[in-house]
């Protein structure tokens, strides 16, 4: 979703209030993203948590 929106990892990391390197580890699956940040990402992209975590193929409830 980030790349589809033409955003850099730094853009999203800044929005989340974390370092780009930490966000990179989340994206690559090397570290689990905390629920609080998942909620912020779902709000940012206007999608459900299920869609964001690939539990659903429907972006919104």
N, C-alpha and C positions, 0 to 999 in steps of 0.2 A: 504494500500500500504506500509505503514511504516513497519508493522509487516511482510508482505510478503518478504520484503527486509532485514529482520533480523536486523532492526535498533531500537534503543531505543528512547524514547521521547527526552531524553537529546541530542542525536545525531542531531535530526532535529531542536530542539530548538537552539542548538549552530549554526547550519547552518543559521538559520533565525535571529540570534542575539537577542534572547529573553530568558527568564527564562523557565525552564522546566515546572514549575507550570502554567505559562501562556499558553504554548503549550497544556498542559493537558486539560485546560478549553476549548480551541478551539476544541480539539478532542472529548470531551464529550458533546459539544454543549451548554456549559454554557456561552460562550462568542463568539461573531462574529469575525472571523478572517479578518483583513484588506485586501483590494484588493492587496496592495503591497506585502503582505506575500503570498497570494494565487498565485500570479504571480511567485514568487520565488519558491514555491513548484511545480508548473506546470513545470517550467524550470528544477528543480532538478530531477523530475520523468520522464521528457520528455513526458508529456501528455498535452492535451488541458485543458483550464480552464473549459470548459463544462464537460469534463470527471471528472475532479477533484471535481466539484460541483454537480456531479450526474445528469447533464442535458443531458448527452449522454452516451451511453454504448461503444462508440468508443474512444479508448485512444488518437488517433491523428486525426487531420483534414484530 
